[in-house]
Amino acid sequence: MSEARMGGTWLERLAFWRNKDTQGSEWGGSDVLPVRVHGVQFSATSSYPVQVKAFDQPLLFVSLGLMMWGLIMVYSASIAMPDDPKFANYSQTHFLVRHLFALGLSMAVGVCAFLVPLQTWEKHAKQIFVASLILLVLVVVPYVGREVNGARRWISLGIMNFQPSELAKFGVLLYAADYMVRKMEVKEKFFTSVIPMAIAVALVGWLLLMEPDMGAFMVIAVIAMGILFLGGVNARMFFLIALVVVAVFGSIIYFSDWRRERIFAYLDPWSEKYSMGKGYQLSHSLIAIGRGEIFGVGLGGSVEKLHWLPEAHTDFLLAVIGEEFGFVGVVCVIGLFMWLTRRIMYIGRQAIAMDQVFAGLFAQGVGIWVGFQSFINVGVNLGALPTKGLTLPLMSFGGSAIILNVISIAVVMRVDYENRIKMHGGRS
């Protein structure tokens, strides 16, 4: 090799050898398959694979960033709550300490989830789904489930209240991904293959509606539909399923007086009939976001969190972000969730491309979960969608939601980790 070709900086020499590896032109013209990992291209059959990070660091840092921002906003949104007689026994740091505990526990559990191979998750998918069903049954049993504001959604564990509907999302996701791998003939035997999963989702939905928790049922239905579509259902059958699902949710709303009232309140939250009732949260959420204007009133400067906006630290955390950080803050939150969803979907696509179907469907299901739930929460806070009891993933107060969100993202990072090992020819 000529000295001129070997000249230049070390970066240029590295690029030269990388090109030789991927092209194979001067190594006997061997055929190689270039693979791209988040913008880094290398040969899957090279004797000297390009060194890439052992896990997706940007995904980790963005997730941690959202969690830390959420921690700050939960404290900001809840600091004045002890002034309300309802929370007179709470300290100003009550919700902050509980949220910190949930974050610490979720990180510890997330590390453990990352260490579990995908084959183990696939092997125990049905057991986890059955466990979530058992907990959904227990939560509606008197003296077992804990009732708050007329809804029975929690089981008290002493140190925290656990919400089985969050585990149900994770369980259905695992079950659906495993089911589609076992029923890959779904294109040829559609009804025979899909009906058992439809029955499983319907059973979960029935139990959730008994709590009631229509928001969680909606997220689970969308996750199941998304995995069906990604797993091989053709477009015509998918739209047929979508029509059935829309009809089911339409019927649920039509035959429920208080759910119909929520829709009417959403259409006109400022009317005299709804402004102090079903439209109260929405109207004050819009006032909070309107006060924030472009750059917000500053961290801690929210007025709406001072007993005007109910559940400001949970369902309506984005409204406080909009008031304190303005339009810029809201756009940043939306942008981060869009990036997070896209990154997770990309990891799933990489896994499927390497014939890791269960891992790929699970990762893409998490992308659907995070993307859809954040879309609903943002839409509700901005008045674009009717009020629904769904938290903002990774940010809102809620121990069960935080823990299951972190576990899901940890498993996605495991998918990415195993993708990288496979691309390196089986070597970590």
Secondary structure as UniProt FT lines:
FT   HELIX           3..6
FT   HELIX           10..23
FT   TURN            25..28
FT   STRAND          34..37
FT   TURN            38..39
FT   STRAND          40..43
FT   TURN            44..45
FT   HELIX           57..78
FT   TURN            79..80
FT   HELIX           81..83
FT   HELIX           85..87
FT   TURN            88..89
FT   TURN            92..93
FT   HELIX           94..115
FT   HELIX           118..123
FT   HELIX           125..139
FT   TURN            142..144
FT   STRAND          145..148
FT   TURN            149..150
FT   STRAND          151..156
FT   STRAND          161..162
FT   HELIX           164..182
FT   HELIX           184..187
FT   HELIX           190..210
FT   TURN            211..212
FT   HELIX           214..231
FT   HELIX           235..254
FT   HELIX           257..267
FT   TURN            269..270
FT   TURN            272..279
FT   HELIX           280..292
FT   TURN            293..295
FT   TURN            299..300
FT   TURN            304..308
FT   TURN            310..316
FT   HELIX           317..353
FT   TURN            354..355
FT   HELIX           357..381
FT   TURN            382..383
FT   TURN            393..395
FT   HELIX           399..423
FT   TURN            424..425
//
